[in-house]
Amino acid sequence: LLNVTEWYSTVIGYYSCFQERKKVPTKLTVYRAPQLVVLEPVPALEVKKSWELKCRVAGAAPVRHLVVTLQQGDGKVLSTKTFPEIRQDEPEDVEMTHMLTAERWDHG
């Protein structure tokens, strides 16, 4: 379906079975990609120094189906977070944090 404008939408379908017309309501899940994803910059750190890395995701819907994954430049997964506790369908802003510790082989 295109151009669904209501977050709480239902499509009603009909079918016939043995000459009897049946009505079947189906709730739609409307998805919206994040409007903005911001990863706060990491300052230059000495080896073994830590920094709380923050990532903010704005405007995604529904957030209960959102998965945020932080990766290092080489593709190594640092952290993954889901938000199953947020039950609303409307867009929501979320944040995740990860404690990052500088290692000797890190660069950039």
C-alpha positions in Angstrom: 0.0 0.0 0.0 1.2 3.5 -0.8 0.5 6.8 0.9 -0.8 5.4 4.2 -1.2 8.5 6.4 -2.5 7.1 9.7 -0.2 5.3 12.1 -3.2 3.2 13.4 -4.5 1.9 10.1 -6.7 -1.1 9.3 -7.5 -2.6 6.0 -10.8 -4.4 5.8 -11.0 -7.4 3.4 -14.0 -9.5 2.4 -14.3 -13.0 1.2 -17.2 -15.4 0.5 -17.4 -18.9 1.9 -20.4 -21.1 1.1 -22.5 -18.1 0.0 -21.7 -16.2 3.2 -19.8 -13.0 3.0 -17.1 -12.6 5.7 -15.3 -9.4 6.8 -11.6 -9.6 7.9 -10.0 -6.5 9.4 -6.2 -6.5 9.3 -4.1 -4.0 11.2 -1.3 -2.4 9.2 2.2 -1.8 10.5 3.4 1.5 9.0 7.2 1.8 8.8 9.3 4.9 8.5 13.1 4.9 8.0 15.0 7.2 10.4 14.9 10.8 9.5 18.3 11.4 11.2 21.0 9.3 12.6 23.8 11.1 14.6 26.9 9.5 15.9 28.7 11.9 18.3 32.3 12.4 17.3 35.0 10.6 19.3 37.9 12.8 20.3 41.5 11.6 20.0 42.1 9.3 23.0 45.2 7.9 24.6 45.5 4.1 24.7 43.3 2.6 27.5 41.3 5.9 27.9 37.5 5.4 27.6 34.8 7.5 26.0 31.0 7.1 26.1 30.0 6.8 22.4 26.4 8.1 21.8 24.2 7.4 18.8 20.9 9.1 18.4 18.2 7.9 15.9 15.3 10.3 15.2 12.0 9.7 13.5 12.0 5.9 13.0 8.8 3.9 13.3 7.9 1.6 14.8 10.9 1.7 17.2 10.1 -1.8 18.6 11.3 -3.2 15.2 14.4 -1.0 15.1 17.9 -2.4 15.5 20.8 -0.1 16.0 24.3 -1.5 15.5 27.6 0.3 16.2 30.5 -1.0 14.1 34.2 -0.2 14.0 35.7 0.9 10.7 36.7 -2.7 9.9 33.2 -4.0 10.4 33.7 -5.3 13.9 30.4 -5.0 15.8 30.8 -3.0 19.0 27.2 -3.1 20.2 23.7 -3.8 19.1 20.5 -2.5 20.7 16.8 -3.2 20.2 13.8 -1.4 21.7 11.1 -4.0 22.3 9.7 -2.1 25.3 8.6 0.9 23.1 5.1 -0.3 22.0 3.8 2.8 20.2 3.5 2.9 16.4 4.4 6.5 15.9 7.9 7.7 15.3 10.1 8.0 18.3 13.6 9.3 19.0 16.0 6.8 20.7 19.6 6.8 21.9 22.1 4.2 22.6 25.5 4.4 24.3 28.6 2.2 24.2 31.7 2.6 26.4 34.6 2.7 24.0 38.2 2.1 25.2 41.0 3.1 22.9 43.4 0.3 22.0 46.9 0.5 20.4 45.7 -0.8 17.0 42.8 1.7 16.8 43.3 4.5 14.3 40.8 7.1 13.2 
